[in-house]
């Protein structure tokens, strides 16, 4: 099965009608589906559900497409999701003819996403809205209001004037002959069952995954592919697909934040002993320049910088196909001794992580 990113994208790119009125009015039109959403919304199912001045609420279904090969949802899924309400809250405060780009995203993870998490809900609020810089915060919960993560963002504001009185054509939204990706049946994972997962050393699983070209649902959704692993170092590539557009000609920052977090997690995982797991505590990414869609494969290289008994810290460089630095990220993670054994034995992931945190 080829990755979804090999298909023609769906959703609006460069729809200048979104800039013809103030940001609050634009997002009201998004909520009421009077304007078509961008490809990243069509890929994942995220969408705005409520907006007021300086505030934005989004939801996103937690489907099996977002899981790894063992059915685990990594913390970076929250980062992927959070960037949308964070930027949108600021956008609601802007006049017509303004655009935003995320320059910094911070996430702190409180509880894991599990198979019982039906939806993520992100409620973002603007802290500061200036002529050039906006700041916002977000709280992410599940459908029952359980607190999962907290985030903050800094966005840069730029001018892109559009005549409000001219009639602009509707954009090409791509094919509509099959359901959007997040609505489809996800592929079967090709990693290992949980008992094998608990028995093998993590780096052995990773090397076999690369050598045998195994896949995972989240990789099929995004086209992400690990290419090399050494102890404490992971290298991966990601296509600069149009599916990742946030409506502009650039890749949605939250998608790059997820990819960086995943690569850092994989680097940390490669240092663990057989039967151990980890839980990401936080992740931070700074964006240096926009990542253009259709610009070749993006390279991610993560290394473990601190190798403590309970705490591991990693960094990740995100580079364009022509070698330019797009972003730099850091993350810290808690080592969970025998966590894979507990998971294989049927123990709840949240209980496993909570027990490990109590031992800190």
N, C-alpha and C positions, 0 to 999 in steps of 0.2 A: 504493500500500500504506500503510495507516494504521499508526501506531506501536503497538507492543505495549501501551503504557500505556493505549490506548483499550479494551482488553479487560478483562473482569472479572478481578480478581487471583486468584491461587492462594496457598495457604499460610495459616498460623495467625497471627492478630492477637489480642492480648490473651488469650492462653491462660494463665490464672492457675495452671494445673497446674505450669507451669515454676518457680513460686515456692514450691511447697509443700515442697520439700526443698532441702538445701544445693546450691550451684551446681555442685559437682563431680558430684553424683548427677544433676542435671539434664542436664549435658553428656554424661554416660555414656549417658543415655537418648536424647539426640539422636544420638549416634554409632551406637547400635544401632537407630535409627529407631523407638523406642518413643514418642517425642513428635514431632509434625509440625514441620517447619521453617517459618520465616517466609517471606513473599513474596519478599524479596530473594534468598533461597537458590534459590527456584523459578525466579526470573527469570534468574539468572546461572549456576546450577549449583554455586556454592560450598557447601561442607559441611564439618563437623568430621570428622576421621578418627581422632584420638587425643587423649585428655585425661588428665592426671594433676594432682595438686594444684599449682596455680600455673603450669601449662603447657597450651597448646592448639595443636594442629596442624590446619590447614585445607587443602583443595585446591580448585582451581577450573579448569575446562577453558578453554583459550584457543581460543575459536571465532571464526569470521569475523564474528560479531555484534559483537565488541569492536573491530573495525578501523574506520579512517576510510575515506574514499572512494578512497584510493590504496593501501589494504591495509596501512597503517602502524598499529601499536599504540602509542598515546601512553603516556607514563609514568604518567599518572593512573590507568591500569588497576590498577597495583600499589597505589595509594592506596585505590581502591575495595575491593580485596581485603583489604588489610592490617588495616583497622579491625575486621574480624570476629575474627581470632585474637587481636588485641591486647586487645580488650574481654573476650573469652571467657576468656583466661588469668587475668585478674583475677577474673572471675565465679566461677571454680572455687574461689577462696579464701573466698568469702562464705557466710554462713549463709543459711537460708531467709528469704524475705520481704525480699530486697534487690534493687534494680535499679541499673543503670549507665547513664550517658550520657557520651559522649566530649566532653571540653572542649578538647582539643588533640591534633593529629595532625601528626607530622613524618615526611617521607620523603626519603631520599637514594637516587638511582638510579645503579646501577653498570653494568648492561648492558641493552640494549633487549629487549623482547619481540619475537619474530619469528614467522613462520609455522611455524617448526620447534619452537616452544615448545608442546608439547602440553598441559601443565598447569602452573599455578602452585602451589607448595607454601609455605605460611607457617607457620613455627614460632615461636610467641610464648612469652615467659616473663615472669612477674610480677617486678618489681623491688621494689615496695612495695605493700602492701595495708593501708590504714588504715580508720578508721571512716567517713571522708568522701571520701578521695582514694586512687586506685590508680594506679600507674605500671607500664608494661610496655614491652618491646621485641620486635621481630620481625625475623627474617631470611627473605627470600623467595628461593626458588630455582626452577629449572625441574624437570622430571621427572627430569633426569639429575644434579641436584645443583649446577648452575651458579648461582653467586650473582648475583641480579638487583637486589635492593634491600634497604635496611635502614630500619626505621621505629621510632618510639617514640610513646607515647601517654600522656596523662593523662586519667583518667576520674573522674567524680564519682559517689559512692555515696549512695543514698537508700533510705528505708524504704518498703515497700509490703507490709505484713503480710497474709498469707493463712492461713486456718485449715488446718492440714495434715491434719486428720481428716475434712473434708467431701469429698463426691464431687462433682467439678465436671464439667459436660458437655463433650464434645468440641467444638472450635470449627468453624465453617464454613470449609472449605478451598477453596471455589470449585469451578469446573468441572474435569472431568478427561477431556473428550472428545477433546482433541488433546494432542500432546506439550508438555512445558514449553518455554518460548521458546528457551532455549539449545540445545535438541535439534533445533530446526527448521532448515530450509534458510534461510540468511540472504538478504536482498534484494540485488539488484545495486546497486553504487554508482553514483551519478550525478554524479561530480565530473569527472574527466578521466583519460585514459590517462597513463602515466608520461612519455612524450615531450612531451606538451602541458604536463604538470605542470612539467617542467624548463624549458620555453620561456617560460612566462608569469610575470609579476610576481605574487607571492603575493596582494596585495590585489585584483588583477584577478580571480583565481580566487574569492576570497571574495565579492566584490561580485556576480559572476555566479551564485554558489551561492545567495545570498540572493534576488537578483532573479528567478531562474528556479525558485526553490523546489526546488532539488536536494536529494538526501538522501544519507545515509551509513548503513551498517549500525548503528553505535553510536547514531546518532540515532533510528533506527527502534526500537531496543531500549528507549531511555530517554525518547523524546519530546522530547529536547533540540533547541532550534531557535535559530540565530543570527538576530538581527533587525536589527542595524546594525553597520557597521564603518567606522572612519576609521583613518588611519595611527596606530598605537600605541594604539588603543582598540577593544574588542569588547564588544557587548552581546548577551545571549542570555537565553532563558527556558527554564524546566524545569517540567513539571507536578509537583504535589505528590501523585503517584499512590500508591495503596495498594500497588502493586507494590514500592515502595521501603521499606515497613515492615520494621523489624528484629525484629518481633514485638510492638512497642509501637504506640502511636498516633502516633509520630513517625517521620520519615524517617531511614533509616540514614545515619550520618555519613559513611561511606566513599563513598556515592553523591554527596553534596554535595562532598566533597573531589575526586572525579573531575571533576565539572562545573566547579568553580572552576579546577582545573588545566587543563582543556581550554580554558576561556575565556581564561585567562592565556596559554596557548600560542598561541591564535589571535591575541591582541593582539600578541604578539611576532612571529608569522609575518607579520602585516600590515606590519611594518617592514623586511622582508628584500627583497633584490634578486632578480631573476629567476634561477632556478637554484640558489638557496641554500635550505638547510634549517636546522633547529635541533634540539638535543637538550636536554630538560629535565634539569637537574642535581639539583634538589631542590624540594620544595614543603612549605609549612607552613600549616596552617589552624587558626584558633581559632574555637570555636563559642560564640556569646553566649546563644542560647536555642534550645529545640527547634523544629524545623520540623514543624508538624503536617501529617499527611496530609489530603488533600481540603480544602486551605485556599487554593486558587487557585494561579496560576502564580508560581513563584519567579523573581526577576530577578537576573542576574549581570552585573556591569559590571567589566571588567578594563582596566587602563591600564599601559603601559610607563613605568616610573619611571627607569630607567637605560638609556641607549642607547649602550653601548660597542661597540667594533669587534668584539670576540669574545664579550662577556658582556652579556646583556640581563636586566633585573630587572623583574618586573611585580607588581601587586597586584590583588586582586579583592574587591569587596563583594558579599555574597550577601544579598538582601533578600526578605522575604515579600511577599505580594500587597497587604497593607495598609501596606507601607513600613517594617516593623520590620527592624532589622539582625539577621540570623541568624548570619552568620559573616564573618570577614575572612581573606584568604589572601595569601600571597606566594610567588613562585617565581623561580628563576634558570635561565637557559638559555644554552647554548653555541651560537654561530652557526657553521654548517658551510658554508663557501664551496663552491659548486658541488656541494653534496651531492645535490641533485635530479638533476643530470646523471649523477653516479656511480650513483645508484639506478636511473635509466632505463637505464644501461649494464649493469645486472645485478650491480653490486657489492653485497656483503653489507652490510646496515645496521649490524651490529656492527663490521665493519671500517671503515666510513665514520666512525662515531662515535669509534672508538679512534684513528684517524689524526688526527681533529680535536683530541682531547684531548692527544695527544702534542705538538701545536703550541702548547699553552698555556704 
